[in-house]
Amino acid sequence: MQHYTKLCALLLCAWALTACQVERDPNRNGGGDHLRTTAINMPLNKVIIDHVDIVGGDRDDWKFFTITNDGLVRVVANFDNPEAEARVFVINAVGQVMSDLELPESTKQVRQLQFQAKPGNYYLHIYADELNTDYSVEVVFKEM
């Protein structure tokens, strides 16, 4: 009887473990730029090419840029794979979301945003909700 009880307990544990699906970390292969605190410095007026891949474990990329004078900032992002449902958020130095670059109906890929910027750091949070995509992003600054 004691062996039967142990066997039942082991089977019950095995069943419970298979019933619980463990989600994989979407940034297990993130490369270090998957958090705002480890964002990569992005030069102004230069196109950067990168990749996000939720299946491969690199869902989030964080970039930051520094504005030293008042001016006009234009962020342009292009995604190669529209099925990736990629998004870009522009975030200020204190973590407040300033804008979500929504997918335009006409192009399905290119997104743009323009805003008046004060001196400080700004962040781009780029991520894919599905699949994977290469992307290019550029921050154009014009001093006022």
FENPENOR-V704149 format. One record per backbone hydrogen bond with DSSP energy under -0.5 kcal/mol. NH is the residue of the N-H (numbers start at 1). CO is the residue of the C=O. Records with the same first field share a line. If there is no record, write none. Layout:
NH=CO  CO
//
This chain:
5=1
6=2
7=3
8=4
9=5
10=6
11=7
12=8
13=9
14=10
15=11
16=12
17=13
18=14
19=15
20=16
21=19
22=20
23=21
28=25
29=57
30=27
33=30
38=35
39=36
40=62
42=64
45=139
46=43
48=137
50=135
52=133
53=58
54=131
55=131
57=53
58=53
59=26
61=126
62=33
63=124
64=40
65=122
67=120
68=66
71=117
72=142
73=115
74=140
75=113
76=74  138
77=111
78=136
79=109
80=134
82=80
84=81
85=82
87=127
88=101
89=125
90=99
91=89  123
92=96
93=121
95=92
98=90
99=90
101=88  99
102=100
104=102  110
108=104
111=77
113=75
115=73
117=71
120=67
122=65
123=91
124=63
125=89
126=61  124
127=87
128=59
129=84  85
130=84
133=52
135=50
136=78
137=48
138=76
140=74  138
142=72
144=70
//
